[in-house]
Amino acid sequence: MLGTLKEEDIEKLLKEQCIGRLGCHVQGMTYIVPINYVYSNGKVYAHSAPGQKIRMMRSNPQVCFQADQIRDTFNWKSVVCWGKFEEITDTSEKQNVLQGIIHRMMPLTNTPSELPSHGTGKTDAHDDEIIVFKIVLDLKTGRFEVNDRSN
């Protein structure tokens, strides 16, 4: 059975997941990349080293974000959102977002004593290059498929 997710199911999925895909589009080129994220109050918070997605979002802040929960081929939920990229420059807000990401991601890793590859470790020599951003969502949709043959 295919169906449409209710608003509360969309919110739940966005809060529960921590890896999503970010879609950017500039001058006829579309770029989709997975990101670690934290969701709160209609905003997706994330960080990145400088690169393709940051250049593209600075050029065109209108982006698409997708997250899903896949149990198997016929049991899944998917949320697609549209919103606007906003770079976070306030030092205090940046630190709060990075701490939120650390607290969300570290319990989910197999090696919690290791630091992430970029952006959240005090020993990272390039922390000053890390871009912290939010996607302010203005439209969210969700679909699901359930195939319950357990009866």
C-alpha positions as CSV (number, residue, x, y, z in Angstrom):
1,M,0.0,0.0,0.0
2,L,1.3,3.4,-1.0
3,G,0.3,6.5,1.0
4,T,0.9,10.1,2.0
5,L,2.6,10.8,5.3
6,K,0.7,13.1,7.7
7,E,2.4,16.2,9.0
8,E,3.2,14.6,12.4
9,D,4.8,11.6,10.6
10,I,6.9,13.9,8.5
11,E,8.1,15.8,11.6
12,K,8.9,12.5,13.4
13,L,10.9,11.1,10.5
14,L,12.9,14.3,10.1
15,K,13.7,14.3,13.9
16,E,14.6,10.6,14.0
17,Q,16.9,10.5,11.0
18,C,20.4,12.1,10.9
19,I,21.5,11.5,7.4
20,G,19.7,13.2,4.5
21,R,20.3,14.3,1.0
22,L,20.7,17.9,0.0
23,G,19.9,19.0,-3.5
24,C,21.3,22.3,-5.0
25,H,20.8,23.7,-8.5
26,V,22.8,26.4,-10.2
27,Q,23.1,27.3,-13.9
28,G,21.5,24.1,-15.2
29,M,23.5,21.8,-12.9
30,T,21.9,19.8,-10.1
31,Y,24.1,18.5,-7.3
32,I,22.8,16.0,-4.7
33,V,24.9,15.0,-1.7
34,P,24.4,13.2,1.6
35,I,24.8,15.3,4.8
36,N,24.6,14.7,8.5
37,Y,22.0,16.9,10.0
38,V,19.9,17.8,13.1
39,Y,16.3,18.9,12.6
40,S,14.5,21.3,14.9
41,N,11.6,23.7,14.6
42,G,11.2,23.5,10.8
43,K,15.0,23.9,10.2
44,V,17.6,21.5,9.0
45,Y,21.0,22.3,10.6
46,A,24.3,21.0,9.2
47,H,27.9,21.9,8.5
48,S,30.4,21.5,5.7
49,A,33.9,22.2,4.6
50,P,34.1,24.7,1.8
51,G,33.3,23.1,-1.6
52,Q,30.8,22.5,-4.3
53,K,27.5,22.5,-2.3
54,I,28.5,25.6,-0.3
55,R,29.4,27.5,-3.6
56,M,26.1,26.4,-5.2
57,M,23.9,27.3,-2.1
58,R,25.5,30.7,-1.9
59,S,24.7,31.3,-5.5
60,N,21.2,29.9,-5.3
61,P,19.9,29.5,-1.7
62,Q,16.7,27.6,-2.8
63,V,17.4,24.0,-2.1
64,C,15.7,20.6,-1.7
65,F,16.2,18.2,1.2
66,Q,15.3,14.5,1.4
67,A,15.4,12.0,4.3
68,D,14.0,8.5,4.5
69,Q,13.6,5.4,6.6
70,I,14.0,2.2,4.6
71,R,13.2,-1.1,6.2
72,D,13.2,-3.0,2.9
73,T,12.1,-2.6,-0.7
74,F,8.4,-2.5,0.1
75,N,8.5,-0.9,3.6
76,W,9.8,2.7,3.6
77,K,9.0,6.3,4.4
78,S,10.4,9.3,2.5
79,V,10.2,13.0,3.1
80,V,11.1,15.7,0.5
81,C,11.3,19.3,1.6
82,W,12.1,22.6,0.0
83,G,13.6,25.6,1.7
84,K,16.2,28.3,1.8
85,F,19.9,28.0,2.7
86,E,21.1,30.4,5.4
87,E,24.7,30.5,6.5
88,I,25.2,30.8,10.3
89,T,27.9,33.3,11.1
90,D,27.2,34.1,14.8
91,T,29.9,32.3,16.8
92,S,27.6,31.3,19.6
93,E,24.9,29.9,17.3
94,K,27.6,28.0,15.3
95,Q,28.9,26.4,18.4
96,N,25.4,25.4,19.5
97,V,24.7,23.8,16.1
98,L,28.0,22.0,16.1
99,Q,27.4,20.7,19.6
100,G,23.9,19.6,18.6
101,I,25.4,17.6,15.7
102,I,28.1,16.0,17.9
103,H,25.5,15.0,20.5
104,R,23.2,13.6,17.7
105,M,25.9,11.7,15.7
106,M,28.4,10.4,18.3
107,P,26.0,7.8,19.9
108,L,25.3,6.4,16.4
109,T,28.9,5.7,15.5
110,N,30.7,2.4,16.0
111,T,33.8,4.3,17.2
112,P,32.5,7.1,19.5
113,S,36.0,7.9,20.7
114,E,37.1,9.0,17.3
115,L,36.4,12.6,16.1
116,P,34.5,13.3,12.9
117,S,36.5,13.9,9.8
118,H,35.9,17.6,9.8
119,G,34.2,20.4,11.6
120,T,33.4,19.2,15.1
121,G,36.8,18.3,16.6
122,K,38.9,20.7,18.7
123,T,42.0,19.2,17.1
124,D,40.9,20.0,13.6
125,A,43.2,22.6,12.2
126,H,40.6,23.8,9.7
127,D,37.7,24.4,12.0
128,D,37.8,28.1,11.0
129,E,36.9,27.0,7.5
130,I,33.8,25.1,8.5
131,I,30.6,26.5,7.2
132,V,27.6,26.0,9.5
133,F,24.2,26.5,8.0
134,K,20.5,25.9,8.2
135,I,17.8,25.2,5.7
136,V,14.6,27.0,6.6
137,L,12.0,24.7,5.3
138,D,8.8,26.1,3.7
139,L,7.3,23.0,2.1
140,K,7.4,19.4,3.3
141,T,5.8,16.3,1.7
142,G,6.1,12.7,2.5
143,R,5.2,9.3,1.1
144,F,5.3,5.7,2.4
145,E,4.9,2.2,1.3
146,V,3.9,-0.6,3.6
147,N,3.7,-4.3,2.5
148,D,2.6,-6.2,5.6
149,R,2.4,-9.9,4.7
150,S,3.0,-11.0,8.2
151,N,-0.7,-12.3,8.5
